[in-house]
């Protein structure tokens, strides 16, 4: 089908291996920071539009408070 030239020298194959690892590091680095670095994790969680502390159907305010979640009240100051 395709004609791949596999006649690489040891130096060329090392070059491509190092190049692949460098590109892999560049692509994986943001995901590593998002998973491990606490300030980045907080900023990304602030960008998520859903509210984890919102009440689910069937839960009451007492069970939400007992589980440690915080529900926002929908009161408006006139």
Secondary structure, DSSP 8 states (H G I E B T S, - for coil): ---------HHHHHHHHHHHHHHHHHHHHHHHHHHH-HHHHHHHHHH--S-TTS--TT--HHHHHHTT----------
